[in-house]
């Protein structure tokens, strides 16, 4: 069990009421596991009260990164939301809080290489 | 008749970013202008809502309505730009590119640059084409919005910018244009790219997208102590790109500036505010970033290739701004044992009085800063002993906004024990929506003013 924070970085932005959260896996060895587990469904079900609309995932395989487009996820968007962070800029760290199961020896905090 | 002037060394031009948002730093822009030996310097300064706010300013004063810091920024960079032959492109003309152009003419004369050519690009204002039945991208039609429409601006592309540079403009000032077009326009001009060579336009759009947020690619918005270190974060340098006629680029920053340009900083910006990376829509092209290659070739030097594209969209995005509302925010802090419970009780008191006594029907949001605020909608946090209650409300009724701030203020005396640091503020707001318009209905206009 590894927190995404320990193996990936993320950056979030907004367009109207749509949030986009890009996730970048730092070590290619972890890419397959993240790709399998960090699906659009996984993200939507992790924070259902916040991510209320369709979630689409775009993958750029050779760069080991993925982009989530989350519709209706900004409480109306920066001009409507009452959230202090109306842009959802801090959503990157919501995603990085999720857990990924890496295949046995790949667990970062686990066995020595 | 346009006059084409080639820039750079023929096969390579250097373009730098000197602002990634409306109020970005000026000291680093001056440094880049002075030491960067740039062919082009651009300032990006329009967010989705910014233009509507400038429309309000222009309504109050016909000479206003452009970025109030633009002239200060030009004053800082103009001597170096004139010395190096660097031409400036910016969308900080906002709701009044002509007003900004006239102010720039006055500045150029004052600074001894008589003869400076300043192009203004207009035609993005399409408010006269909006109808009650105009469909909104978000759903519904324009007439569904009760608040008054104060701005409707179509996103123009690189063409009028390239035209202005072809006409030997030293400074190009636009209103609403797509951010990457601020870079693509100079590239089209400098390399004589065909305006329907989608692969090159896509490659140039990629360079524009990477540079448009300024510090975002030189270590800004990246640092996370212990995990992602950024040297000299207080002294970030703005980025520049050395672009070749085939659309490939090398991203860098000045020696001696803080921050870093790395594979990771470039990668994080690559997907920033992007939807489908294979179909990034601009007025110029349907850009495709999905085959981008990013290679770090040296310290703070990153090569970017592989941007491409397909035919441009037939319709342009129009950003709409509706006025008339305010955002009221009021806060008070509780600390020590039981702080979370006292803050929560304070929020209940305010909510009850607003609804029962004052008949408020506007939605109120209550955050406990220090317990759960930014992510409160997603998850709740643990109890804390240093908590700030924030209550926020949007309303069309300024009196109700005042009432909310007042009710929080009365917690000084009448709320739970130990409250301190009450503050409140009321901010006029613009509500943003968008629409699409056939590009044939939008006609960009370029005029060159001479100082």
Contacts between the chains, C-beta under 8 A, distances in Angstrom:
chain1	res1	chain2	res2	distance
A	5	B	227	7.9
A	9	B	224	7.8
A	9	B	228	6.6
A	9	B	264	6.7
A	9	B	268	6.6
A	11	B	221	6.9
A	11	B	268	4.6
A	11	B	269	7.9
A	11	B	271	7.2
A	11	B	272	5.8
A	13	B	272	5.1
A	13	B	273	3.6
A	13	B	274	7.9
A	14	B	273	7.0
A	15	B	48	7.7
A	15	B	273	6.1
A	15	B	275	7.5
A	16	B	48	7.2
A	16	B	137	7.5
A	16	B	138	6.5
A	16	B	432	6.8
A	16	B	433	7.6
A	16	B	434	6.5
A	17	B	138	6.7
A	18	B	275	7.7
A	20	B	271	7.3
A	20	B	272	8.0
A	20	B	273	6.1
A	20	B	274	6.3
A	20	B	275	6.6
A	22	B	268	7.0
A	22	B	270	7.9
A	22	B	271	3.6
A	22	B	272	7.0
A	22	B	274	7.5
A	24	B	264	6.9
A	24	B	267	5.5
A	24	B	268	6.4
A	26	B	264	7.7
A	47	B	378	4.2
A	47	B	379	7.1
A	49	B	377	5.6
A	49	B	378	6.3
A	50	B	375	7.8
A	50	B	377	4.6
A	50	B	378	4.1
A	56	B	276	7.9
A	58	B	275	7.8
A	58	B	276	5.5
A	58	B	277	5.5
A	58	B	278	7.4
A	60	B	271	8.0
A	60	B	277	6.0
A	60	B	289	7.9
A	60	B	290	5.7
A	60	B	292	7.7
A	62	B	293	7.9
A	63	B	267	6.3
A	63	B	270	7.6
A	63	B	292	7.0
A	63	B	294	6.9
A	65	B	267	6.3
A	65	B	270	7.7
A	65	B	271	6.4
A	67	B	271	4.7
A	67	B	274	6.1
A	67	B	275	7.7
A	67	B	276	8.0
A	67	B	277	6.0
A	69	B	275	5.1
A	69	B	276	7.5
A	75	B	377	6.5
A	77	B	432	6.8
A	78	B	48	7.5
A	78	B	49	7.1
A	78	B	432	7.5
A	79	B	48	7.5
A	79	B	49	5.5
A	79	B	429	6.5
A	79	B	430	6.1
A	79	B	431	4.7
A	79	B	432	4.3
A	80	B	394	7.1
A	80	B	431	6.3
A	82	B	327	8.0
A	82	B	363	6.9
A	82	B	364	7.7
A	82	B	365	3.6
A	82	B	392	4.3
A	82	B	393	7.0
A	82	B	394	6.6
A	83	B	365	7.1
A	83	B	374	6.8
A	83	B	376	7.8
A	83	B	377	6.8
A	84	B	367	6.5
A	84	B	369	7.6
A	84	B	373	5.6
A	84	B	374	5.8
A	84	B	390	6.8
A	84	B	392	7.6
A	85	B	374	4.3
A	90	B	374	4.7
A	90	B	375	6.7
A	94	B	375	5.8
A	94	B	378	5.7
A	94	B	379	7.9
